[in-house]
Amino acid sequence: MVRIPLSPDQIRAGQRLGTLIRTARAGRAPEAIAREAGISPETLRKIEVGRMPSPSFGTVVSLCDALGLPLQQAVDVWRGAGAEQIAI
């Protein structure tokens, strides 16, 4: 199966989401957050640095739960409507 490349807007959205996740983690150990979210620490790192700009919906929901982050805030930041909310 061939994946369609992401658009520049989709890449920027993933970078905004990664910044939000990294900020929400606020120094907590990435291994602990990843474990609680049911993902690998490597996956968390890729999301945080924007190398995985389109994580699955389930992954985003799990990360929001693990971080105590409202899912709607993650949606707003991904859409660009809540970029100013990144400073938690």
N, CA, C and O of each residue as an XYZ file, in Angstrom:
352
protein
N       0.847     -1.171      0.000
C       0.000      0.000      0.000
C       0.894      1.236      0.000
O       1.855      1.321      0.765
N       0.572      2.176     -0.852
C       1.331      3.411     -0.964
C       0.619      4.497     -0.173
O      -0.581      4.719     -0.334
N       1.382      5.170      0.685
C       0.803      6.270      1.460
C       0.945      7.566      0.680
O       1.990      7.835      0.089
N      -0.093      8.349      0.683
C      -0.047      9.665      0.060
C       0.754     10.578      0.978
O       0.499     10.616      2.182
N       1.715     11.312      0.432
C       2.508     12.203      1.286
C       1.622     13.239      1.965
O       0.618     13.687      1.412
N       2.020     13.603      3.167
C       1.274     14.626      3.902
C       1.540     15.994      3.299
O       2.620     16.264      2.774
N       0.546     16.838      3.385
C       0.700     18.206      2.890
C       1.492     19.020      3.910
O       1.591     18.618      5.070
N       2.053     20.146      3.505
C       2.747     21.012      4.461
C       1.850     21.424      5.636
O       2.321     21.531      6.769
N       0.561     21.655      5.368
C      -0.369     22.011      6.456
C      -0.526     20.866      7.446
O      -0.588     21.099      8.653
N      -0.590     19.638      6.954
C      -0.708     18.480      7.833
C       0.566     18.298      8.656
O       0.498     17.925      9.828
N       1.694     18.551      8.069
C       2.959     18.452      8.798
C       3.015     19.504      9.902
O       3.420     19.202     11.025
N       2.612     20.732      9.593
C       2.591     21.789     10.618
C       1.603     21.453     11.736
O       1.877     21.722     12.905
N       0.461     20.869     11.384
C      -0.516     20.473     12.394
C       0.086     19.442     13.337
O      -0.110     19.517     14.550
N       0.816     18.483     12.785
C       1.480     17.474     13.615
C       2.538     18.080     14.510
O       2.710     17.648     15.650
N       3.250     19.079     14.006
C       4.259     19.756     14.825
C       3.603     20.517     15.977
O       4.113     20.518     17.098
N       2.469     21.164     15.695
C       1.745     21.863     16.778
C       1.281     20.866     17.835
O       1.409     21.117     19.034
N       0.740     19.730     17.380
C       0.284     18.704     18.321
C       1.455     18.189     19.153
O       1.325     18.017     20.365
N       2.590     17.943     18.515
C       3.778     17.478     19.236
C       4.235     18.466     20.295
O       4.616     18.074     21.398
N       4.195     19.751     19.954
C       4.579     20.787     20.924
C       3.621     20.792     22.109
O       4.043     20.924     23.258
N       2.329     20.648     21.823
C       1.339     20.599     22.903
C       1.595     19.408     23.814
O       1.586     19.550     25.037
N       1.825     18.232     23.231
C       2.062     17.015     24.023
C       3.319     17.183     24.878
O       3.308     16.863     26.067
N       4.392     17.682     24.281
C       5.654     17.879     25.007
C       5.468     18.880     26.155
O       5.983     18.674     27.254
N       4.732     19.958     25.892
C       4.483     20.966     26.918
C       3.620     20.388     28.041
O       3.883     20.634     29.218
N       2.595     19.625     27.678
C       1.699     19.029     28.679
C       2.430     18.005     29.539
O       2.100     17.820     30.710
N       3.421     17.341     28.954
C       4.188     16.354     29.723
C       4.955     17.039     30.842
O       5.194     16.432     31.885
N       5.343     18.283     30.647
C       5.936     19.148     31.684
C       7.012     18.465     32.526
O       6.977     18.512     33.755
N       7.956     17.836     31.854
C       9.080     17.257     32.579
C       8.838     15.869     33.150
O       9.763     15.251     33.677
N       7.618     15.372     33.055
C       7.380     13.999     33.518
C       8.119     13.038     32.599
O       8.294     13.313     31.412
N       8.541     11.941     33.137
C       9.324     10.967     32.373
C       8.536     10.481     31.159
O       7.399     10.029     31.293
N       9.146     10.574     29.969
C       8.431     10.103     28.782
C       8.081      8.624     28.851
O       7.052      8.205     28.321
N       8.925      7.834     29.496
C       8.640      6.402     29.614
C       7.346      6.163     30.398
O       6.556      5.287     30.045
N       7.134      6.933     31.450
C       5.929      6.762     32.271
C       4.678      7.173     31.499
O       3.658      6.485     31.551
N       4.757      8.288     30.788
C       3.605      8.752     30.007
C       3.314      7.765     28.873
O       2.158      7.422     28.625
N       4.359      7.314     28.192
C       4.178      6.349     27.099
C       3.534      5.071     27.622
O       2.603      4.547     27.011
N       4.026      4.570     28.745
C       3.479      3.338     29.322
C       2.002      3.529     29.645
O       1.177      2.668     29.337
N       1.669      4.660     30.268
C       0.276      4.916     30.637
C      -0.617      5.040     29.401
O      -1.785      4.650     29.430
N      -0.062      5.585     28.315
C      -0.827      5.744     27.079
C      -0.849      4.476     26.233
O      -1.599      4.386     25.261
N      -0.026      3.496     26.601
C       0.006      2.244     25.856
C       0.779      2.327     24.548
O       0.500      1.594     23.600
N       1.757      3.234     24.509
C       2.605      3.359     23.322
C       4.058      3.242     23.750
O       4.368      3.261     24.941
N       4.941      3.121     22.779
C       6.358      3.039     23.114
C       6.924      4.439     23.359
O       6.418      5.418     22.811
N       7.968      4.535     24.179
C       8.626      5.824     24.370
C       9.124      6.411     23.046
O       9.130      7.629     22.869
N       9.540      5.546     22.123
C      10.002      6.019     20.809
C       8.859      6.669     20.033
O       9.065      7.688     19.373
N       7.671      6.101     20.103
C       6.509      6.697     19.440
C       6.205      8.050     20.046
O       5.948      9.008     19.317
N       6.231      8.146     21.368
C       5.995      9.429     22.034
C       7.024     10.457     21.581
O       6.675     11.601     21.289
N       8.284     10.054     21.521
C       9.335     10.981     21.109
C       9.091     11.467     19.682
O       9.235     12.656     19.398
N       8.727     10.563     18.794
C       8.461     10.942     17.408
C       7.299     11.920     17.306
O       7.344     12.855     16.506
N       6.269     11.714     18.103
C       5.129     12.632     18.095
C       5.571     14.001     18.603
O       5.248     15.029     18.007
N       6.305     14.005     19.697
C       6.715     15.279     20.308
C       7.602     16.117     19.405
O       7.514     17.344     19.428
N       8.450     15.488     18.614
C       9.355     16.256     17.750
C       8.787     16.454     16.350
O       9.445     17.056     15.501
N       7.585     15.961     16.094
C       6.940     16.172     14.810
C       7.320     15.194     13.721
O       6.980     15.407     12.557
N       8.024     14.120     14.072
C       8.392     13.113     13.071
C       7.246     12.150     12.791
O       7.314     11.360     11.849
N       6.204     12.209     13.597
C       5.000     11.413     13.369
C       3.827     12.399     13.393
O       3.105     12.498     14.385
N       3.649     13.128     12.282
C       2.676     14.209     12.277
C       1.219     13.776     12.227
O       0.325     14.607     12.381
N       0.967     12.496     12.016
C      -0.431     12.059     11.974
C      -0.622     10.779     12.785
O      -0.916      9.722     12.226
N      -0.452     10.880     14.122
C      -0.677      9.689     14.949
C      -2.145      9.276     14.882
O      -3.016     10.087     14.565
N      -2.404      8.019     15.181
C      -3.785      7.534     15.132
C      -4.633      8.245     16.184
O      -4.126      8.756     17.183
N      -5.922      8.260     15.928
C      -6.861      8.885     16.852
C      -6.759      8.241     18.235
O      -6.751      8.938     19.250
N      -6.681      6.917     18.271
C      -6.577      6.216     19.554
C      -5.335      6.614     20.322
O      -5.367      6.735     21.547
N      -4.239      6.819     19.607
C      -2.998      7.249     20.263
C      -3.160      8.636     20.861
O      -2.720      8.885     21.984
N      -3.785      9.534     20.125
C      -3.997     10.895     20.632
C      -4.912     10.874     21.851
O      -4.652     11.565     22.835
N      -5.978     10.087     21.789
C      -6.898      9.981     22.927
C      -6.161      9.427     24.144
O      -6.306      9.951     25.249
N      -5.381      8.384     23.950
C      -4.635      7.774     25.057
C      -3.628      8.744     25.658
O      -3.480      8.811     26.878
N      -2.932      9.500     24.804
C      -1.977     10.488     25.311
C      -2.686     11.592     26.089
O      -2.216     12.008     27.148
N      -3.804     12.061     25.572
C      -4.564     13.084     26.292
C      -5.005     12.564     27.658
O      -4.913     13.281     28.654
N      -5.475     11.341     27.709
C      -5.872     10.745     28.990
C      -4.683     10.661     29.944
O      -4.799     11.014     31.117
N      -3.547     10.195     29.442
C      -2.361     10.024     30.283
C      -1.843     11.370     30.798
O      -1.267     11.445     31.884
N      -2.048     12.417     30.024
C      -1.533     13.739     30.394
C      -2.559     14.608     31.104
O      -2.228     15.693     31.583
N      -3.805     14.142     31.176
C      -4.856     14.966     31.760
C      -5.154     16.170     30.886
O      -5.500     17.243     31.381
N      -5.016     15.984     29.594
C      -5.183     17.054     28.614
C      -6.541     16.891     27.940
O      -6.851     15.809     27.443
N      -7.356     17.942     27.913
C      -8.651     17.810     27.229
C      -8.458     17.495     25.746
O      -7.686     18.167     25.062
N      -9.147     16.494     25.261
C      -9.043     16.105     23.865
C      -9.398     17.276     22.952
O      -8.775     17.455     21.906
N     -10.380     18.064     23.332
C     -10.771     19.203     22.493
C      -9.624     20.195     22.335
O      -9.485     20.811     21.279
N      -8.812     20.357     23.354
C      -7.659     21.242     23.241
C      -6.669     20.710     22.202
O      -6.124     21.481     21.413
N      -6.440     19.415     22.202
C      -5.549     18.810     21.208
C      -6.121     19.001     19.804
O      -5.378     19.298     18.868
N      -7.419     18.834     19.655
C      -8.073     19.039     18.359
C      -7.899     20.479     17.904
O      -7.545     20.738     16.754
N      -8.151     21.412     18.812
C      -8.040     22.834     18.466
C      -6.619     23.205     18.055
O      -6.421     23.937     17.086
N      -5.638     22.705     18.784
C      -4.235     22.988     18.451
C      -3.883     22.358     17.118
O      -3.215     22.992     16.301
N      -4.314     21.126     16.876
C      -4.030     20.470     15.603
C      -4.617     21.269     14.449
O      -3.992     21.404     13.397
N      -5.822     21.799     14.648
C      -6.470     22.587     13.602
C      -5.847     23.969     13.447
O      -6.071     24.640     12.439
N      -5.069     24.400     14.433
C      -4.469     25.726     14.369
C      -5.300     26.772     15.080
O      -4.879     27.923     15.203
N      -6.481     26.384     15.552
C      -7.373     27.332     16.208
C      -6.980     27.601     17.644
O      -7.365     28.624     18.208
N      -6.218     26.700     18.246
C      -5.859     26.857     19.647
C      -4.368     26.890     19.874
O      -3.898     26.534     20.954
N      -3.609     27.315     18.866
C      -2.138     27.313     18.994
C      -1.680     28.146     20.170
O      -0.650     27.856     20.778
N      -2.442     29.184     20.497
C      -2.057     30.014     21.641
C      -2.248     29.293     22.959
O      -1.751     29.751     23.989
N      -2.975     28.149     22.949
C      -3.222     27.390     24.175
C      -2.078     26.451     24.516
O      -2.151     25.740     25.518
N      -1.033     26.429     23.716
C       0.050     25.486     23.957
C       0.752     25.777     25.277
O       1.216     24.846     25.935
N       0.841     27.010     25.672
C       1.476     27.338     26.957
C       0.528     26.915     28.067
O      -0.368     27.674     28.439
N       0.714     25.721     28.596
C      -0.171     25.166     29.637
C       0.303     25.609     31.000
O      -0.302     25.253     32.011
